[in-house]
Amino acid sequence: MKKAQKILITGVRGLIGSSTISLLQKLGYNVVGLYRDKEKRKEPWECLSIDLFAQPIDKILDPEEISCIVHCAAVLPDQFENSKNIYEYNKIIDRNVLEFSRQYQTGFIFFSSTSVYGFNQKMNYEDDKLIIPDAYSKGKYETELAVLDLPTSHKVVLRVNAPYSPWQERQTVLRKFIEKALAGEDIYYHGTGGRQQDFTHASDIAKAVLQSLKHPAASGIYNISGGNPISMIDLGKMITQHVKDYHGQIVNSGLSDPQEEYKALFSIEKAALELKWYPEISIEKGIITWIETKRID
């Protein structure tokens, strides 16, 4: 991959997009970011405002300058089971970006989700048969197939699990637990607290893009996950251990957890073998950094 050519990154105001463009720009890659909102901010990289739902990309930049697209832009549902409208919206966005890549023969790196595996208790591998649980995940899978059908030889799908960083806006369980602990309030878990999640730091996800660019011969689907699943009750305990003078409690909410038996188990062997990617930030290190960041704020 020639650094003189531009890497186009969509959704650069989001958690993954902002982390990705920041890392690549820092390392000397020639990058241009696309974002939807009209608010102008001073950034150390080139950014363009575009509504990918309605505007073709080649109307705002020179297609001949783009060597690879990193497609992060997507709308996330508040509840995955009610994601039909978001499915339609994301499909139009994806078709817009895919058409640009197909027409101008760019490389393509697509951010999908481990939600395509559904909710189970087994180790999930990239070539497993999928049980698509909702419309949002269906859209991700359909775009995965479209990416793999592109004429370029460099096409990568990154199935990411539970991304996080101290700057995320989405009200995830990790954010809620940390904010409760910092406020000295009780932390509530549902069911037995046994549901497991495998959180993946945004900087590790950005490094997966970097490794995908460094290995253009690699092509296909790769799981990107933290590699250390943790139960909700243990997550609460870990967070409170690192909040000084915390006097609250970790309390059963009395509500059932519909995903009580879920265990986030995703093999990252393929990413390690073919992309030379490994997660570097443990969930405990990520929690400590988040807490320290909030104290500074």
Secondary structure, 3 states (H helix, E strand, C coil): CCCCCEEEEECCCCHHHHHHHHHHHHCCCEEEEEECCCCCCCCCCEEEECCCCCCCHHHCCCHHHEEEEEECCCCCCCCHHHCHHHHHHHHHHHHHHHHHHHHHCCEEEEEEEHHHHCCCCCCECCCCCCCCCCHHHHHHHHHHHHHHCCCCCCEEEEEECCEECCCCCCCCHHHHHHHHHHCCCCEEECCCCCCEECCEEHHHHHHHHHHHHHCCCCCEEEEECCCCCEEHHHHHHHHHHCCCCCCCCEEECCCCCCCCCCCCCECCHHHHHHHCCCCCCCHHHHHHHHHHHHHHC
